[in-house]
């Protein structure tokens, strides 16, 4: 079963936005999707509670033993895991053990780039690094700004693929507030955003 994790130890980089939209795309393809939420803020779990019942279903994982144990709902074919800020130690080990692919969102700021570079070093040193496919996604990007130029210069120093730039738009905010994703509304409303997502979808489909 494919398991896609979304992770970056820095908070506020867009992990839940990325995770919910990946789950929404998989559900729209007809897969039985589970969206797991490891974040203490439970943003993804709260989003699931807002999702209209007539849309392609996305389930959360089943919580057992008073919250100490979780398991996949029966019939799950694809899993997406939204991880917390400060991911390290045993929780990172658990994510690395489960995930086939890891999406790392970051924003074009010096703080995000420093945190992401440190995280990439941690991943490279992990014993399960060789089996994990890693892709970077730039979030809330404003084209033709100094911040975006610095991001490109920094990315040139890495040996990890940048899958896509996702623009700074209120579309994601408005959709999240209603439990929706880009694939739950008329394509004409989010045409530019869907085009930006295509390289991510191609990578996930490999």
C-alpha positions, -999 to 999 in steps of 0.1 A, spaced: 0 0 0 15 34 -10 22 56 20 29 93 15 43 114 44 44 152 44 71 164 68 93 194 77 105 200 113 97 237 109 61 247 117 39 268 94 54 257 61 22 243 46 23 206 56 -15 203 62 -23 221 30 -1 197 11 -13 166 29 -51 174 26 -48 181 -11 -28 150 -18 -54 130 0 -82 148 -20 -65 140 -53 -61 103 -44 -98 101 -33 -109 117 -65 -90 89 -83 -113 64 -66 -88 52 -40 -98 43 -4 -77 70 13 -67 74 50 -54 108 62 -34 103 94 -27 133 116 4 132 139 3 170 146 -7 181 180 -27 209 164 -48 182 146 -52 205 116 -58 176 92 -82 159 116 -102 191 120 -103 194 82 -117 159 79 -145 170 102 -155 198 78 -155 176 47 -189 174 30 -202 138 30 -212 138 -7 -175 142 -17 -151 112 -23 -145 99 12 -113 104 31 -110 86 65 -89 92 95 -71 64 112 -88 45 140 -77 55 175 -74 26 200 -63 21 237 -72 56 248 -53 72 220 -20 53 224 -25 31 193 -38 39 158 -46 16 129 -57 19 93 -94 16 86 -102 -17 69 -100 -15 31 -75 14 30 -55 14 -3 -36 46 1 -24 65 32 -12 101 36 4 112 69 6 148 81 34 151 106 41 176 134 67 204 136 98 192 154 96 157 139 126 137 153 135 106 173 110 78 175 83 97 156 107 102 127 117 66 129 80 55 127 74 78 97 105 65 79 94 29 85 60 35 70 65 59 42 73 51 6 75 88 -5 81 119 15 70 154 5 89 183 21 71 216 19 91 248 24 86 285 20 111 309 4 126 323 36 161 319 51 145 302 82 127 276 61 158 269 40 180 264 70 155 241 87 150 221 55 187 217 49 192 204 84 162 180 79 176 167 47 209 159 64 190 140 91 172 120 64 204 112 46 219 98 77 189 77 86 192 39 81 161 38 59 172 67 37 179 46 6 143 32 3 126 66 7 118 88 -23 120 125 -13 106 155 -32 105 192 -23 76 215 -28 79 253 -26 48 268 -9 33 303 -10 57 314 -37 55 349 -51 72 351 -84 98 378 -93 107 385 -57 142 385 -41 130 357 -17 121 334 -46 154 342 -63 173 332 -32 153 300 -30 163 290 -65 200 298 -57 198 276 -26 180 248 -45 208 247 -70 231 236 -42 210 206 -33 208 172 -49 170 168 -43 143 175 -69 121 205 -65 88 191 -77 68 223 -80 62 259 -69 27 265 -54 17 301 -56 6 323 -27 -32 323 -31 -62 324 -9 -77 295 -28 -61 271 -4 -74 290 26 -109 292 13 -110 255 4 -96 243 37 -122 262 56 -149 241 40 -131 207 40 -124 209 3 -94 204 -20 -85 216 -55 -102 185 -69 -135 191 -52 -145 223 -71 -150 232 -107 -116 231 -125 -120 265 -140 -120 281 -105 -85 267 -97 -70 261 -132 -37 278 -125 -33 259 -92 -41 225 -109 -14 232 -135 11 239 -107 2 206 -91 8 184 -122 45 177 -115 36 166 -80 9 143 -93 33 128 -119 59 121 -92 33 105 -69 21 83 -98 56 70 -106 
